[in-house]
Amino acid sequence: MDLEYSKFSDASKKGSWKTALLFAYQSLGVVYGDLSTSPLYVYKSTFAEDIQHSESNEEIFGVLSFVFWTLTLVPLFKYVFVVLRADDNGEGGTFALYSLICRHANVSLLPNRQVADEAVSTYKLEHPPEKRSSSRVKVYLEKHKVLHTALLILVLLGTCMVIGDGVLTPAISVFSAVSGLELSMSKEHHQYAVIPITCFILVCLFALQHYGTHRVGFLFAPVVLTWLLCISALGLYNMIHWNPHVYKALSPYYMFKFLKKTKKGGWMSLGGILLCITGSEAMFADLGHFSYAAIQTAFTFLVYPALILAYMGQAAYLSQHHHTSYHISFYVSVPESVRWPVLVIAILASVVGSQAIISGTFSIINQSQSLSCFPRVKVIHTSDKIHGQIYIPEINWVLMILCITVTIGFRDTKHMGNASGLAVMTVMLVTTCLMSLVIILCWNKPPAVALSFLLFFGSIELLYFSASLTKFTEGAWLPILLALFLMTIMFVWHYATIKKYEFDLHNKVSLEWLLALGPSLGVARVPGIGLVFTDLTSGIPANFSRFVTNLPAYHRILVFVCVKSVPVPFVPPAERYLVGRVGPAAHRSYRCIVRYGYRDVHQDIDSFETELVARLADFIRYDWHRSQHTSPYAEDDASHSNESSSERRLAVIGTVTFSGTPGYGIEESVEPASVSIGFSTVESVTDVIEMQAVGAGAVERRVRFAIDDDDSESDGQTKMYVQLEEELRDLMTAQEAGTAFILGHTHVEAKQGSSILKRLAINFGYNFLRRNCRGPDVALKVPPISLLEVGMVYVV
C-alpha cells in the first residue's frame, strides 16, 4: 500500500483555489482542534495563583495584550509565514526538519546509507549551490561528530515532548470543557462529577481509536467550525454588551504596564498565557495531510480572528465583573441561556482536539521507529484510502492510563496547564533551533538571517519557557520526567541498533565463502525461496553463515533482503527496490534493498513477497539483456568497486513502464527526477540506475538501450533467451515451493571492560526493551509458519 505517493498525483489539483478552500475547511478538524479550545483554560490558568484580577483592570488588559501579541508573533508570523515553508516534500514536523538537514549536511546517524539513496526523486536539494558563509557552518557541523549526536538528542527531545503533549492535551482539554458543569451544580457536588465524567470521556475516546478517525472524521471539521463561530459570536456579544473599548488593550503598552505592576508574579503568570498557542505546532506537523495554502488560509482568515474575538470578549466581560462567585473561567462569560449548548459544543470540540493530538502521537512514534529511534511496536493502518491514519495498540493504552492518571492526580486546570505549557514551549524551542539550521543549510541564507530568526523567536519562547520552569513543583515536573524517561529509551535503542550494525559490518562473511558452499562440503540446496533479512547493504551477514553451519542447507533461490529507511518522507514505488546479483547467475543468489521513507506505509507480507518476486523477475530480464548490450564503458564499473566483481551493481527496478525507443547511451550523472522508470516485458526499453553498493568513490551511470528485433535470431540471442527462461522458470518454481523468512534472533552484550553506563544500557536496558517489545517478525508481519530464526550473540 503506497498511499503516501498517491497524493502527489493530485498535486495539480492542490493549486486550484476551490481545492485550497476545501482543504482549509477539512484542516479545521485535524489541525486546529487543540488550538481552538485553548480559550477554555487560558485565563483560568493565568489567574490561578500568581496574579489577581483587580478593579483597575490592568491585569486583565495586560493578559489580553500578551495573548494577542503571542498569537500574532508565534502562530501567525513564525509558523504560517516562515516554518510552513520548510516542508520536506510537502511533509512537516520535527523529523521533516531533521530530514532536510541530514540531506544537506552529512550529520545523519542512520546506518547503511548508500550513494544510491541520493538518486531517489524525493531526495531533492532545492538550493544545491552553497554560499561560502553557509559552507563554513556546514563544514563545522560535519566535522564535529559530537554535534551529530547533539542534533539527534535535540530532535528526540522535541519528539518526547510531543508524546508528552499527547498525554496532557486530552486531559486538560476534556477536563476544562467538562468543568463548565460547576456553574450548574453546587460546589459540593461538581467536584465529584467533573473527574468521573472526564475519565469516562477519555476512556471512550481511547477505546474507539482502533476504528480509525476516517469513520467519524467527516464530523470533525463541522464541530470545530461550529465551535469557532460560537466563541466568535460570544466574543462579539461580550464586547458590545460589556466593554466596547476593550480593543485598546491590544496595544503593547498594556504589556509593559502589566509587568510593571505585577513584577515577578506577572512573569510567572506567563506560564498560563502561553497556553493560548498550544496546538500551533500541529499546523506544521500535519502539513502533509493538507497544502500550505489551505493551512495558511484557515488560520489567517478564520481561526486567528475567532480566537482574538474570543479572548477580547472574555476580557470585556471580566473588566466589568471583579467579584464573581466562581473562579475566573470561560463559562462565566457565557450567557446562562446558551450555557448548556455551549458546554456540549465545547466537549465535542475538546474531543476533536484530543483526537488530533493522539493521532499525531501515533504518527511521530511511527516515524521514530522507522528511523531506529524507538522500540518496535505494532502499527495498524486503519484506512486503506487515507494515508497516515494509523493505530498503535500499546501506545494507545499507555496514553489512556497516563491521561486518566494525570486527570485524577492533578484534579485542576492549574497543574495540568503548567505541565502542558512546558511541553509546548520545549517543542517550539526545538523547532526554532532546527529551523535556524534549515535557513542556513537548506535555504542558503546568510547566518545573520538565521541568527536573527533564532534570537527574535527564541527570546520570546525562552521568556515563556523560563516562566514555565518556575512551576516545576506545581505540575511542570511531569513533562520533564516523561521526556527523560522516553529519551533514555529512545537513545538506548538507537545506540544499541548502531552498535549491532557495526558488529554485523565487521563480522560479515566474504562472497567467496558463499560461492564455495556446495555438495563437496555437504551443503545442499532445497526447493523454495529463502529471504535472509539483514541490515547490511553488501556482503554476507554473519547470521546466514551461522544458519548454514548449523543446518547445512539453504534454498534454491537465495535473496538477501535489507529493509532500510531513507531520510525522506516517502520513496515512490517505482524507486523502492534496488536489486542486484550475489555471485554468478548460475548461483541464483540476489540482493534486494527495499527503501522506505519515514512516513511510508510498509507493505503486508503477502503483497511484499509477490512484489519482491516480480521485481526479481524484472531484474533477471534486465540483467540478461544488459549482459548482451552493455558498452565497454559500463564494464569498467568493476574496477571502481570495493566488492567482488560478482556483486558490483544494484539496479533500481520500478513499476512504471518507460515508453519510447531511445538509443543506446551512458550518462555519467543522473538527475534525481529521472529515476522512477521500470519495465514489465522483455521487449520493453530499460532505463535504470546502476550503483556501486558502497564506497565514497561510487560511480553512478545511467544505461539506456532498446532491443533490436533484427538480432533476435542470432545464436547469442537464442542462448541468452534459453538461459533467461531457465532462470525465470527456477524463480517461479521456487515461489510455488514456498518462501522461508530467515531472521536473526539476537542477544546483545557489552564487551569486557566496557563502562558501567554502557553495560547498564546494553545488558539491561536494551535487552529488557528487546524482550518486552515486538520482534522483527511482527514488525515485518512474517507468518510464524514461514519463519526461521537464527540465534546470534552480539558483543558490542
C-alpha positions in Angstrom: 0.0 0.0 0.0 1.9 3.1 -1.2 -0.7 5.5 -0.1 1.6 8.4 0.5 2.8 8.6 -3.0 -0.8 8.7 -4.4 -1.3 12.2 -3.0 1.3 13.6 -5.4 -0.8 12.5 -8.4 -3.2 15.2 -7.2 -0.6 17.9 -6.9 -2.0 19.9 -9.7 -5.4 19.9 -8.0 -4.0 21.4 -4.9 -3.2 24.5 -6.9 -6.8 25.5 -7.5 -8.4 27.9 -5.1 -11.5 25.7 -4.8 -9.4 22.8 -3.6 -7.5 25.0 -1.3 -10.7 26.2 0.3 -11.9 22.6 0.7 -8.6 21.6 2.3 -8.8 24.7 4.5 -12.3 23.6 5.7 -11.1 20.0 6.3 -8.0 21.1 8.2 -10.2 22.7 10.9 -11.0 19.3 12.3 -7.5 17.8 12.1 -5.2 20.7 12.7 -7.0 23.3 14.8 -9.0 21.3 17.3 -6.4 21.8 20.1 -5.6 25.5 19.3 -9.3 26.4 19.1 -10.1 25.0 22.5 -7.4 27.0 24.3 -9.8 29.8 25.4 -11.4 27.2 27.8 -8.4 27.4 30.1 -6.0 30.3 29.3 -7.5 32.9 31.6 -8.3 30.4 34.3 -4.7 29.1 34.3 -3.2 32.7 34.2 -5.2 34.0 37.2 -4.9 30.7 39.1 -2.4 31.9 41.7 0.3 34.4 40.6 -1.8 37.5 39.9 -5.3 38.7 41.0 -8.0 40.4 39.0 -8.4 43.9 40.4 -10.7 46.9 39.9 -8.1 48.8 37.8 -8.3 46.1 35.1 -4.6 46.4 34.5 -4.1 42.7 34.9 -6.8 41.5 32.6 -5.9 44.1 29.9 -2.2 43.2 30.2 -3.0 39.5 29.8 -5.2 40.2 26.8 -2.3 42.2 25.2 0.1 39.4 25.9 -2.3 36.8 24.4 -2.9 39.0 21.3 0.8 39.5 20.5 1.8 36.0 21.4 -0.9 34.6 18.9 0.3 37.2 16.3 4.1 36.6 16.6 4.3 32.8 17.1 1.5 31.0 15.2 0.9 33.7 12.6 4.4 35.1 11.8 6.6 32.2 12.8 4.6 29.2 11.7 2.3 30.5 8.9 4.8 32.8 7.2 8.1 31.0 7.9 8.1 27.5 9.3 5.4 26.1 7.0 7.7 26.9 4.0 10.3 24.5 5.4 8.4 21.4 4.2 10.0 18.1 3.3 8.3 17.2 0.0 5.0 18.5 1.5 5.6 16.9 4.9 6.1 18.8 8.2 7.1 18.2 11.8 10.3 17.7 13.8 11.5 14.8 11.7 10.9 16.7 8.4 13.3 19.4 9.6 15.8 16.8 10.7 15.5 15.0 7.4 16.1 18.2 5.4 19.2 19.0 7.5 20.6 15.4 7.1 20.2 15.6 3.3 22.0 19.0 3.0 24.8 18.1 5.5 26.4 14.8 6.5 25.1 14.7 10.1 22.8 11.7 10.0 23.5 8.8 12.4 21.4 6.3 10.4 23.3 3.2 9.4 23.5 1.6 6.0 23.5 4.8 4.0 24.2 4.5 0.2 25.0 6.8 -2.6 22.0 5.3 -4.4 19.7 6.9 -1.8 20.6 10.3 -3.2 19.1 9.4 -6.5 15.6 9.0 -5.1 13.4 11.7 -6.6 12.2 12.9 -3.2 15.8 13.2 -2.1 16.0 16.6 -3.8 18.0 19.6 -2.8 16.0 22.7 -3.6 19.0 25.0 -3.4 22.1 23.0 -4.3 24.6 25.8 -4.7 26.1 26.9 -1.4 27.4 30.2 -0.3 30.8 30.4 1.4 29.4 31.6 4.7 26.9 28.8 4.9 29.6 26.3 3.8 31.7 27.1 6.8 28.7 26.3 9.1 28.2 23.1 7.2 31.8 22.1 7.4 31.9 22.8 11.1 28.8 20.8 11.7 30.0 17.8 9.7 33.5 17.9 11.3 32.4 17.5 14.9 30.7 14.2 15.5 29.6 15.3 18.9 27.3 17.8 17.2 25.7 15.0 15.2 24.7 13.3 18.5 23.6 16.7 20.0 21.4 17.3 17.0 19.8 13.9 17.4 19.3 14.5 21.1 17.6 17.8 20.3 15.3 16.1 17.8 14.5 13.3 20.3 13.8 15.9 23.0 11.2 17.6 20.7 9.7 14.2 19.9 9.4 13.2 23.6 7.7 16.5 24.4 5.2 15.9 21.6 4.5 12.5 23.1 4.1 14.2 26.5 1.7 16.7 25.0 -0.3 13.6 23.8 -0.8 12.7 27.4 -1.5 16.2 28.7 -3.7 17.8 25.9 -6.6 15.3 26.1 -6.6 15.6 29.9 -6.7 19.4 30.1 -9.0 19.9 27.1 -11.7 17.5 28.2 -11.4 18.5 31.9 -11.7 22.2 31.0 -14.7 21.6 28.8 -16.5 19.4 31.4 -15.7 21.8 34.2 -18.5 24.1 32.9 -20.8 21.9 34.9 -19.6 23.7 38.1 -21.9 26.6 37.2 -24.9 24.4 37.1 -24.2 22.3 40.2 -23.4 23.0 43.8 -19.8 23.3 44.8 -20.1 20.2 46.9 -21.3 18.0 44.0 -19.5 19.3 41.0 -16.1 18.1 42.2 -17.5 14.5 42.4 -19.0 14.8 38.9 -16.3 16.5 36.8 -13.5 14.0 37.4 -15.6 10.8 36.7 -17.2 12.4 33.6 -13.8 13.4 32.3 -12.3 10.0 32.8 -15.3 8.3 31.2 -15.0 10.5 28.1 -11.2 9.8 27.9 -11.8 6.1 28.2 -14.3 6.2 25.4 -12.0 8.3 23.3 -9.1 5.9 23.5 -11.3 2.8 23.3 -12.6 3.9 19.9 -9.1 4.6 18.4 -8.8 1.2 16.8 -11.7 2.0 14.5 -9.8 4.9 12.9 -10.8 8.5 12.5 -11.9 8.1 8.9 -15.3 6.7 10.1 -16.2 9.9 12.1 -13.6 12.3 10.6 -16.2 14.0 8.4 -17.8 15.3 11.6 -14.6 16.9 12.9 -14.5 19.9 10.7 -18.2 20.9 11.3 -17.7 20.5 15.1 -14.6 22.8 15.1 -16.2 25.3 12.7 -19.3 25.4 14.9 -17.1 26.0 18.0 -15.1 28.8 16.3 -18.3 30.5 15.2 -19.7 30.1 18.7 -16.7 31.7 20.5 -16.6 34.4 17.9 -20.3 35.3 18.5 -19.8 35.1 22.3 -16.8 37.4 22.0 -18.6 40.0 19.9 -21.6 39.8 22.3 -19.5 40.4 25.4 -17.6 43.2 23.8 -20.7 45.1 22.6 -22.6 44.4 25.8 -19.9 44.9 28.5 -16.9 46.9 27.2 -16.8 48.2 23.5 -13.4 49.8 24.2 -11.6 46.6 25.1 -9.8 46.8 21.8 -7.5 49.4 23.2 -5.9 46.7 25.4 -4.3 45.2 22.2 -1.7 48.0 22.5 1.8 46.7 23.6 1.7 49.5 26.2 -0.6 47.3 28.4 2.0 44.5 28.5 4.6 46.8 30.0 2.1 48.3 32.3 1.1 44.8 33.4 4.7 43.7 34.1 5.4 47.0 35.9 2.6 46.4 38.3 2.7 42.7 38.8 6.6 42.3 38.6 7.6 38.7 39.5 4.0 37.4 39.7 3.3 38.7 36.2 6.4 37.0 34.8 5.3 33.7 36.5 1.8 34.1 35.1 3.2 33.9 31.6 3.2 30.1 32.1 -0.6 30.3 31.8 -0.7 32.9 29.0 1.5 30.6 26.7 -1.4 28.1 26.7 -3.0 30.3 24.1 -0.7 28.9 21.5 -1.0 25.2 22.4 -1.6 23.3 19.2 0.3 25.7 16.9 2.9 23.0 16.2 0.1 20.9 14.7 -0.1 23.4 11.8 3.4 22.2 10.8 3.2 18.6 11.9 0.0 18.0 9.9 1.2 19.8 6.8 1.5 16.5 4.9 -2.3 16.0 5.1 -3.1 19.3 3.5 -1.5 22.0 1.5 0.4 25.1 2.7 -2.2 27.4 1.2 -5.0 25.5 3.0 -3.5 25.7 6.4 -2.5 29.4 5.9 -5.9 30.3 4.7 -7.8 28.6 7.5 -5.6 30.1 10.2 -5.3 33.6 8.8 -8.9 34.2 7.9 -10.9 32.1 10.4 -9.0 30.6 13.4 -6.9 33.6 14.2 -9.8 36.2 14.1 -12.1 33.8 16.0 -9.5 33.3 18.8 -8.8 37.0 19.1 -12.5 37.8 19.4 -13.0 35.1 22.0 -10.2 36.4 24.2 -11.3 40.0 23.8 -14.9 39.0 24.7 -13.8 37.2 27.9 -11.6 40.2 28.8 -14.5 42.6 28.2 -16.8 40.6 30.5 -14.2 40.3 33.2 -13.4 44.0 33.1 -16.9 44.6 34.4 -17.1 41.7 36.8 -14.4 41.8 39.5 -16.1 39.7 42.2 -17.6 36.7 40.6 -18.9 33.9 42.8 -16.8 31.4 40.9 -13.1 31.4 39.8 -12.3 33.0 36.5 -13.2 30.6 33.8 -14.5 30.6 30.2 -18.1 29.7 31.2 -18.7 32.7 33.5 -18.7 34.9 30.3 -21.3 32.7 28.6 -24.9 33.9 28.9 -26.9 31.5 31.1 -29.5 31.0 28.3 -26.9 29.3 26.0 -24.6 27.8 28.6 -25.7 24.2 28.0 -25.5 24.2 24.2 -22.0 25.9 24.5 -21.0 23.2 27.1 -21.9 20.4 24.7 -20.1 22.0 21.7 -17.1 22.6 23.9 -16.9 19.0 25.0 -17.2 17.8 21.3 -14.5 20.3 20.3 -12.2 19.1 23.1 -12.7 15.5 22.0 -11.8 16.5 18.4 -8.7 18.4 19.6 -7.7 15.4 21.7 -8.2 13.1 18.8 -5.8 15.2 16.6 -3.0 15.1 19.2 -3.4 11.3 19.8 -3.2 10.7 16.1 -0.2 12.9 15.9 1.5 11.0 18.7 0.9 7.7 16.8 2.4 9.3 13.7 5.6 10.6 15.4 6.2 7.3 17.2 5.9 5.5 13.9 8.4 8.0 12.4 10.8 7.4 15.3 10.5 3.7 14.9 11.3 3.9 11.2 14.5 5.9 12.0 15.6 3.3 14.6 14.9 5.6 17.5 12.1 3.7 19.1 11.5 0.1 20.1 9.4 -1.9 17.6 5.6 -1.6 18.1 2.7 -3.0 16.1 1.4 -0.4 13.7 -2.1 -0.9 12.3 -3.3 1.2 9.3 -6.9 2.0 9.9 -7.7 3.2 6.4 -6.7 1.8 3.0 -7.6 5.1 1.3 -6.4 7.9 3.6 -2.6 7.8 4.2 -1.2 8.5 7.6 -4.1 7.1 9.7 -2.5 4.6 12.0 -3.2 3.0 15.3 -0.6 1.6 17.7 -2.3 -0.6 20.4 0.4 -0.5 23.0 0.9 3.3 22.8 -2.9 3.9 22.9 -3.4 2.1 26.2 -0.3 3.6 27.8 -1.6 7.1 26.8 -5.0 6.3 28.2 -3.6 5.2 31.5 -1.4 8.2 31.7 -4.2 10.6 30.8 -6.5 9.3 33.4 -3.7 9.3 36.0 -3.0 13.0 35.2 -6.7 13.8 35.5 -7.1 12.1 38.8 -3.7 13.2 40.2 -3.8 16.9 39.3 -7.6 17.5 39.6 -7.3 21.1 38.4 -6.5 23.2 35.4 -3.6 25.0 37.0 -1.3 21.9 37.4 -2.3 20.5 34.0 -1.7 23.9 32.4 1.7 24.2 33.9 2.7 20.7 32.6 1.2 21.3 29.2 2.8 24.7 28.8 6.3 23.4 29.4 5.9 20.6 26.9 4.5 23.1 24.3 7.3 25.6 24.7 10.0 22.9 24.6 8.7 21.7 21.2 8.6 25.2 19.9 12.2 25.9 21.0 13.4 22.8 19.3 11.6 23.8 16.1 13.2 27.3 16.3 16.7 25.8 16.7 16.2 23.3 13.8 14.6 26.0 11.6 17.7 28.2 12.1 19.9 25.4 10.7 17.4 24.9 7.8 17.7 28.6 6.9 21.5 28.3 6.6 22.0 24.8 5.2 18.9 24.3 3.1 17.8 27.8 2.1 21.4 29.1 1.8 20.6 32.3 3.6 23.4 34.2 5.4 24.0 33.2 9.0 22.8 36.6 10.1 19.3 35.8 8.9 19.2 32.5 10.8 20.7 34.2 13.9 18.0 37.0 13.7 15.3 34.3 13.5 16.8 32.4 16.4 17.2 35.4 18.6 13.8 37.0 17.9 11.6 34.0 18.2 13.9 32.1 20.6 13.9 35.0 23.1 10.1 35.1 23.1 9.9 31.4 23.7 12.7 31.4 26.3 10.7 34.0 28.2 7.7 31.7 28.4 9.9 28.7 28.9 11.6 30.3 31.9 8.1 31.1 33.4 7.1 27.5 32.9 10.2 26.2 34.7 9.3 28.2 37.8 6.2 25.9 38.1 8.3 22.8 38.3 6.8 21.7 41.6 3.3 22.6 40.5 3.0 20.2 37.6 5.8 21.2 35.2 7.9 18.3 36.5 5.6 15.8 34.7 6.7 16.6 31.1 10.3 16.7 32.2 10.1 13.3 33.8 8.3 11.9 30.8 10.8 13.3 28.4 13.8 12.0 30.4 12.2 8.5 30.6 11.3 8.5 26.8 14.7 9.9 25.8 16.5 7.3 27.7 14.5 4.5 26.0 14.9 6.1 22.5 18.6 6.9 22.9 19.5 3.4 24.3 17.5 1.7 21.5 19.2 3.9 18.8 22.7 3.4 20.3 22.3 -0.4 20.5 21.0 -0.5 17.0 24.0 1.3 15.7 26.3 -1.0 17.6 24.6 -4.0 16.2 25.0 -2.7 12.7 28.7 -2.1 13.3 29.1 -5.7 14.6 27.4 -7.0 11.5 29.6 -4.9 9.3 32.8 -6.1 11.0 31.7 -9.8 11.0 30.2 -10.2 7.6 31.3 -13.1 5.5 33.1 -12.8 2.2 31.3 -13.7 -1.1 33.9 -16.3 -1.9 32.7 -18.3 1.2 29.2 -18.4 -0.1 30.3 -19.4 -3.6 32.4 -22.2 -2.2 29.4 -23.8 -0.5 28.3 -26.9 -2.3 27.8 -30.7 -2.3 31.5 -31.2 -1.8 31.1 -29.6 1.6 27.9 -31.4 2.4 25.7 -28.3 1.8 22.5 -28.9 -0.1 20.2 -26.6 -2.0 16.5 -27.2 -1.1 13.4 -26.1 -3.2 11.9 -22.7 -2.4 12.9 -19.1 -1.8 15.0 -18.1 1.2 14.7 -14.4 2.2 17.6 -13.6 4.6 16.8 -10.3 6.3 19.8 -8.2 7.3 20.7 -4.5 7.9 23.8 -4.9 5.6 23.6 -3.5 2.1 26.7 -5.5 0.9 28.4 -8.7 1.9 27.0 -11.9 3.5 25.6 -11.4 7.0 27.0 -13.5 9.9 23.6 -14.9 10.8 23.4 -16.7 7.5 26.8 -18.3 7.9 25.7 -19.4 11.4 22.5 -20.8 9.8 24.4 -22.8 7.2 26.8 -24.1 9.8 24.1 -25.5 12.0 21.8 -26.6 9.2 23.9 -27.4 6.1 21.3 -26.5 3.5 19.8 -23.4 2.0 17.2 -22.5 -0.6 17.5 -22.8 -4.3 16.7 -19.1 -4.7 18.5 -17.1 -2.1 17.7 -13.4 -1.5 19.5 -11.1 1.0 16.8 -8.5 1.9 17.6 -5.2 3.5 14.6 -3.2 4.6 16.0 0.3 5.3 14.8 3.8 5.9 15.9 6.8 3.8 15.8 10.4 5.3 12.9 11.4 3.1 9.1 11.3 3.9 8.4 8.6 1.3 10.0 6.7 -1.5 8.0 6.5 -4.7 7.0 2.8 -5.5 9.0 2.9 -8.8 12.2 3.6 -6.9 11.7 1.4 -3.9 13.6 -1.7 -4.9 17.4 -1.9 -5.5 18.2 -5.3 -6.9 21.4 -7.0 -7.8 23.2 -10.4 -8.1 25.2 -12.0 -5.4 27.6 -14.2 -7.3 27.2 -15.5 -10.9 23.8 -16.1 -12.5 24.0 -19.8 -12.0 24.2 -19.4 -8.2 20.7 -18.0 -8.1 21.5 -15.6 -5.3 20.4 -12.0 -5.2 20.4 -8.9 -3.1 17.3 -6.7 -2.7 17.3 -3.4 -0.8 13.8 -2.2 0.0 13.8 1.5 0.8 11.1 3.3 2.8 10.7 6.9 3.9 9.8 7.9 7.5 6.1 8.3 6.6 5.8 5.3 4.2 3.3 2.6 4.8 5.1 -0.7 5.0 3.6 -3.5 2.9 1.9 -6.5 4.4 4.0 -9.7 3.9 1.8 -11.2 1.1 2.0 -8.2 -1.2 5.6 -7.7 -0.3 6.5 -11.3 -1.2 4.6 -11.1 -4.5 6.1 -7.8 -5.5 9.6 -8.9 -4.5 9.4 -11.9 -6.8 8.0 -9.7 -9.6 10.9 -7.2 -9.1 13.4 -10.1 -9.2 11.9 -11.3 -12.4 12.2 -7.8 -13.9 15.8 -7.6 -12.8 16.6 -11.0 -14.3 15.3 -9.8 -17.6 17.2 -6.6 -17.4 20.5 -8.3 -16.3 20.5 -10.8 -19.2 19.8 -8.0 -21.7 22.4 -5.8 -20.2 25.0 -8.6 -20.5 24.3 -8.6 -24.2 24.1 -4.8 -24.8 26.3 -3.1 -22.3 29.0 -0.9 -23.7 32.7 -1.3 -22.8 32.5 1.7 -20.6 29.9 0.2 -18.3 32.0 -2.9 -17.9 34.7 -0.7 -16.4 32.5 -0.3 -13.3 34.0 -3.3 -11.8 37.4 -1.6 -11.4 35.8 1.0 -9.2 34.2 -1.4 -6.8 35.5 -2.5 -3.4 33.3 -5.6 -3.5 33.8 -8.7 -5.6 33.2 -8.3 -9.3 30.3 -10.7 -8.9 28.4 -8.2 -6.7 29.2 -4.9 -8.2 25.8 -3.5 -9.3 22.4 -2.7 -7.9 19.7 -1.6 -10.2 16.6 0.4 -9.4 13.7 -1.8 -10.6 10.5 0.2 -10.8 6.9 -0.4 -11.7 6.3 2.4 -14.3 6.7 1.3 -17.9 9.0 3.5 -19.9 7.6 4.5 -23.3 9.6 5.4 -26.4 12.7 3.9 -28.0 15.8 6.0 -27.1 19.1 4.9 -28.5 21.8 3.2 -26.5 23.9 5.5 -24.3 25.5 6.1 -21.0 25.2 9.2 -18.9 27.8 10.0 -16.2 25.3 11.8 -13.9 21.7 11.4 -13.4 19.1 13.9 -12.2 17.1 12.6 -9.3 13.8 13.2 -11.0 14.7 10.8 -13.8 14.9 7.6 -11.7 11.3 6.3 -11.5 11.4 4.1 -14.5 10.8 0.4 -14.9 9.7 -2.3 -17.3 7.4 -5.2 -17.4 8.2 -7.2 -20.5 11.3 -8.5 -22.3 10.7 -6.1 -25.2 10.4 -3.0 -23.0 13.0 -0.4 -23.0 15.0 -0.5 -19.8 16.1 2.7 -18.0 17.7 2.0 -14.7 20.3 3.4 -12.3 23.3 1.3 -11.8 25.1 1.9 -8.5 28.0 0.5 -6.6 26.8 -0.9 -3.3 29.1 1.2 -1.1 32.2 3.4 -1.2 33.0 7.1 -1.2 34.1 7.0 -4.8 30.9 5.4 -6.1 30.3 5.7 -9.8 26.8 6.3 -10.9 25.8 5.6 -14.5 22.6 5.6 -16.4 22.3 2.9 -19.1 19.6 3.0 -21.8 19.2 0.5 -24.5 16.5 -0.8 -26.8 16.2 -4.4 -28.0 16.9 -4.7 -31.7 14.5 -7.3 -33.1 16.7 -7.9 -36.1 19.4 -9.6 -34.0 16.9 -11.8 -32.1 17.6 -14.8 -34.3 21.4 -14.8 -33.6 22.9 -17.7 -31.8 24.0 -15.5 -28.9 20.4 -14.2 -28.5 19.0 -17.6 -28.7 21.3 -18.9 -26.0 20.6 -15.8 -23.9 16.8 -16.4 -24.1 17.2 -20.0 -23.1 19.2 -19.1 -20.0 16.8 -16.3 -19.3 13.8 -18.6 -19.4 15.6 -21.2 -17.3 16.3 -18.6 -14.6 12.8 -17.3 -14.6 11.4 -20.8 -14.5 13.6 -21.6 -11.5 12.3 -18.5 -9.8 8.6 -19.4 -10.4 9.2 -23.0 -9.3 10.8 -21.8 -6.1 7.9 -19.5 -5.4 5.5 -22.3 -5.8 7.6 -24.4 -3.4 7.2 -21.8 -0.7 9.1 -18.9 0.9 11.1 -19.0 4.2 11.9 -15.8 6.1 15.3 -16.1 7.9 15.7 -13.6 10.7 18.2 -13.1 13.4 17.1 -13.7 17.0 19.7 -11.6 18.8 21.1 -11.2 22.3 23.4 -8.2 22.8 26.1 -8.0 25.4 28.6 -5.2 26.2 32.3 -6.0 25.7 34.5 -6.9 28.6 35.9 -3.7 30.0 33.1 -1.5 28.9 32.0 1.3 31.2 29.3 0.8 33.8 27.0 3.1 31.9 27.4 1.1 28.7 26.8 -2.2 30.4 23.7 -0.9 32.0 22.4 0.5 28.7 23.2 -2.7 26.7 23.0 -5.6 29.1 19.9 -4.4 31.0 18.2 -1.5 29.1 18.3 -2.7 25.5 17.8 -6.4 26.3 14.8 -5.6 28.5 13.3 -3.5 25.7 14.0 -6.2 23.1 12.4 -8.9 25.2 9.3 -6.9 26.0 8.7 -5.2 22.6 7.6 -6.6 19.3 10.1 -8.7 17.5 11.3 -8.1 13.9 9.0 -10.8 12.7 6.0 -8.9 14.0 7.2 -5.6 12.6 7.7 -7.3 9.2 4.4 -9.2 9.6 6.1 -12.6 8.9 3.7 -15.6 9.3 5.0 -17.9 12.0 4.8 -21.0 9.8 7.3 -19.4 7.4 9.7 -18.1 10.0 13.2 -19.4 10.6 15.1 -17.6 13.5 18.9 -17.8 13.9 20.2 -17.2 17.3 23.1 -14.7 17.5 25.0 -13.1 20.3 26.3 -9.6 19.6 29.3 -8.5 21.7 29.4 -4.7 21.1 
